[in-house]
Amino acid sequence: MSAPKTAYNIIILGVIFSLIYSRSFTPIAVLEGFALALFLAWFISKLDLDSRSAFALTWFALFIIGEFNNMLEAYFFTTVYNTAGSLANGLIKPLITTFLESAFAVLLLRPKGNRDIAAALKSYLRLRTAGSWVWRMIAASVLYLVVYFIFGLIVSSYVMPYYSDASSGLVIPPLPTLVVLEIFRGFIYAVVLLFVFAGIKREKNMDFWVASALLYISGAFLPLLSSMASLSVISSVAPFHLVELLADSMVYGYLASRLVGAGKIKPRK
């Protein structure tokens, strides 16, 4: 696809995504829409999959990283979801919107690979023994908690006053709940990245860049913009969270790429 044609399709995607976020075409919706369009144009260009598999992987990644994992955290950190049922109902709309986003992106950007995701994953898993994958997934899950706490503590003096304000709609769960929650979220990230690493092109440092960009743009930047529209207090701490989440994404993206990524290893015989 030529550069002008790609640019045109990205603009069309940006408009479509903006309307998906808000029919009134608000500034935040436009920013979200075009940021996602640019990201997906880059992300899909790095996939080595056929169109059907590229759609499935993109939908899976956007929904789990951008929506489910964040809404799971919101269940414990905000008063938005009071019951598991309300959380389940809240996931219906994101499931549909990420389906539409992925479908439009694949339709307009047209992936050039020819691999099937199931075959790609099967081949990818053969790179290491089952035992190696188990400890690597456990390590990736636990290290997410470590990264989360390190950068969370760095910005805690700036954001804690807002989380402690009952009127903000934000709450701090008990420490044991927090530890279990973030390890589980780390495991979810590791599983999604395992699929993503299996489906992308084998280029130098590509695991790291794709993981970091996916975690930050889809999993942090865009959800934070959405939160600013529904929780006005977020806007006060957004700059600190943006820096914190960028550091989270880069560091965890690197760790995940070393633990779950293919790196320079050769397939086992």
C-alpha positions, 0 to 999 in steps of 0.5 A, spaced: 500 500 500 502 506 498 504 512 503 498 516 500 493 511 501 495 509 508 495 516 510 488 517 507 486 510 510 489 512 517 485 519 517 478 515 515 480 510 521 481 516 525 474 519 524 471 513 524 474 511 531 472 518 534 465 517 532 465 511 536 468 514 542 463 520 541 457 522 536 458 529 538 466 529 535 468 532 542 476 534 542 478 528 547 474 523 542 478 526 536 484 525 540 483 518 542 480 516 535 486 519 531 491 516 536 488 509 536 488 510 528 496 511 528 497 506 533 493 500 529 497 502 523 503 501 526 501 495 530 498 492 524 504 493 519 508 489 524 504 483 524 506 477 520 499 474 520 493 473 515 487 478 515 483 473 519 488 472 524 490 479 525 483 481 526 482 476 532 489 478 535 488 485 534 481 485 537 484 480 543 489 485 545 485 491 544 479 488 549 484 485 554 489 490 555 485 496 553 479 495 556 478 488 561 484 489 565 483 496 566 476 495 568 478 489 573 482 494 576 477 500 576 472 494 580 477 495 586 480 502 585 473 506 584 466 506 586 464 505 578 462 498 579 459 496 585 458 488 583 461 483 579 454 484 575 455 491 573 462 490 571 460 484 566 455 489 564 460 494 563 464 490 559 459 489 553 460 496 550 467 495 550 467 488 547 463 491 541 467 497 540 474 494 540 470 489 535 469 494 530 475 498 531 479 492 529 475 490 524 475 497 520 483 497 522 484 490 518 479 492 513 482 498 511 490 497 513 490 490 510 495 486 513 500 483 508 502 476 512 499 469 511 500 465 517 495 463 522 495 465 529 494 458 532 499 455 527 504 461 529 503 460 537 504 453 536 510 454 533 512 459 538 511 455 544 516 450 541 522 455 542 522 453 549 520 447 554 514 447 557 517 448 564 521 454 561 514 457 559 511 456 566 517 459 570 517 465 565 510 466 565 510 466 573 516 471 573 512 476 568 506 476 573 510 477 579 515 482 576 509 486 574 507 487 581 514 490 582 514 495 577 507 497 579 509 498 586 516 502 584 513 507 579 507 507 584 511 509 590 515 514 586 508 518 584 504 517 590 506 523 594 502 527 588 496 522 587 495 519 594 491 526 596 486 525 590 485 517 592 484 519 599 478 524 597 472 520 598 468 525 593 473 523 587 470 516 587 477 513 587 478 508 593 485 504 595 483 497 596 487 493 602 494 491 601 493 483 600 487 485 595 492 489 591 498 484 591 493 479 588 490 483 583 496 486 580 499 479 580 493 477 576 493 483 572 501 481 570 499 474 568 493 477 563 498 482 560 503 476 559 498 471 556 496 477 551 503 479 550 505 471 548 500 471 543 502 478 540 510 476 540 508 469 536 504 474 531 509 479 529 515 479 525 521 477 527 525 484 527 531 486 532 528 489 538 521 488 535 518 485 542 520 490 546 517 496 542 510 492 540 509 490 548 511 497 550 507 501 545 501 496 546 501 497 554 502 504 554 497 507 548 492 501 548 492 500 556 494 506 559 494 513 555 487 512 551 483 509 557 486 515 561 483 520 556 476 516 557 477 516 565 478 524 564 471 525 561 467 521 567 472 522 573 473 529 573 478 529 578 483 524 574 485 531 570 488 533 576 493 527 577 493 525 569 500 528 568 503 524 573 499 518 571 502 519 564 509 519 566 508 513 571 504 509 566 509 510 560 515 508 565 511 502 567 510 500 560 517 501 558 520 497 563 515 492 563 515 491 556 522 490 556 522 485 562 516 481 558 520 481 551 526 478 555 521 473 559 516 471 554 519 474 547 523 470 542 529 474 543 535 471 539 533 464 541 533 458 536 527 453 535 528 447 539 529 441 535 
